Amino acid sequence: MQDTQADNSDFNRLWWHSRRGMLELDVLLIPFLEKAYRDLDKEDQERYKKLLSCEDADMFEWFMQRSRSDDPDLQHIVDIILARVQPD
């Protein structure tokens, strides 16, 4: 029970951090968090958390594919999110 409560608390914290106040980011991050985050391996979950520490303007550029992150970990999670919302 304790682990589930801690997991829910962590997830709720991530949900609030995923709300960016920029619609273009919210419509990518919130559905991704709700539908895909729990299925990620631990490394990708850590990459997602790292992504949330980035500036909105940087994330916007990466998600709109106007630029790429210099950090391979960040670019990896951006690519995962983009693949999820833009299937081939």
N, C-alpha and C positions, 0 to 999 in steps of 0.2 A: 504493500500500500504506500509506504513511504517513497519508494522509487517512482511509482506512478505519479504521486503528488509532485515530486521534484521535477519529473519529466514534463508534467503539465505546466508547472511554474516556468521552467526554462522555455517551453514552447510559447507560452503567453508573452514572455519577455521578448522573444524573437519576433512574434507577431507585431508587437508595438514598435519594435525597431525597424520592422519591414515597412511600416507606414511612413512614407517619406514626405507627404504633403505635396508631392508632384505627381499628378494623375498618371503620367506616362510610366513612372516607376511603380506606383501602387498597383496598377493593373498587371504588371509583370511579377512583382515580388510576392504580393499577398496570395494569389492563386498558386504560385510555385511553392510557397511555404506550406500552404494547406494541403496540396495534392501530391507533392513530390519530396519535400524535405525529409520526411521520416524514412523514406526508402533509400536515401543517399547513404553511402558508406561514411564512416566517421571522418575520414579525411575531407570529403566533400562537404560534410556538415560544418567542419571547421573553416573551410574556404568560404562557405556562405556567411558565417559569422564575421569573418574578416572583411567580406564584401560590404557588410552593413556598417563598417567603420569608415567607409570611403565617403567622399563628398558626393552629393547628389549630382552636381554638374558633371563630374567624372563618370559616374554610373550612366547618366543619360547619354553621354557621348559613346560609351561602350555598347549600350543596348541599342542605340540607333545605328550602330556600326559605322560611326564617323571616325572612330579611333579605336585602338586596342590598348589594353593595360600593359605596362612594362613588366608587371608582376605575373609570371606564368600561372601561379595559383589563382589569382583573381581572374585572369582571362579564361582559365579552365572552367570556373563556376559560371562566368558570364556565358560561355559557349553552351554549357549544360542548360541554362535557363532559356537561352535563345532557341535551342533545339527543341525544347519542350513546348514553346509557344509558337514555333514556326516549323512544324514537321514537314518533311520533304513530300 
